Amino acid sequence: MDNVRFHKCTEIREAIGEEQDRAIYLPPYSPFLNPIENLFSKWKNVVKRTNPQNEADLMEAIANGATTLTADDCEGYIRNMWSYASRCLREPRSLETTQHSSHQIVDEGARVRRFFARKSFVSLPPHDCDRLTSVGAKDFVPRP
């Protein structure tokens, strides 16, 4: 999960609840580790290009924009995320932490992905790779 404040509220922690489950929060400025951010970005750009002039136009653009999102898009977003996450899983405790200020992040596209791929991830707790592979990640995550 990303570090949005409401993701850390009691209700979310209780919903996760199971002793064998735990929330793992993503490093700051890491939308490439959160596939839904890619989907929202595409959707938002489709809506912006329609240049809605009022609330009705906006609602129509949102509904129409949703129809442009494909299964292939989603599979690509997930594949991209696992290309980064697999590194985290292979090196869970030895990954460097780097501080960033918002003015250093110029765009959320390729430069940010390259920056994080080269420079930093925060230390992540050990992961249950077998559990991840059982939900379809086996194509992307090497077994330990």
Secondary structure as GFF3:
##gff-version 3
##sequence-region A 1 144
A	DSSP	three_ten_helix	5	8	.	.	.	ID=ss1
A	DSSP	alpha_helix	10	16	.	.	.	ID=ss2
A	DSSP	three_ten_helix	31	33	.	.	.	ID=ss3
A	DSSP	alpha_helix	35	50	.	.	.	ID=ss4
A	DSSP	alpha_helix	55	66	.	.	.	ID=ss5
A	DSSP	alpha_helix	71	90	.	.	.	ID=ss6
A	DSSP	three_ten_helix	102	104	.	.	.	ID=ss7
A	DSSP	alpha_helix	110	119	.	.	.	ID=ss8
A	DSSP	alpha_helix	129	134	.	.	.	ID=ss9
A	DSSP	three_ten_helix	137	139	.	.	.	ID=ss10
###
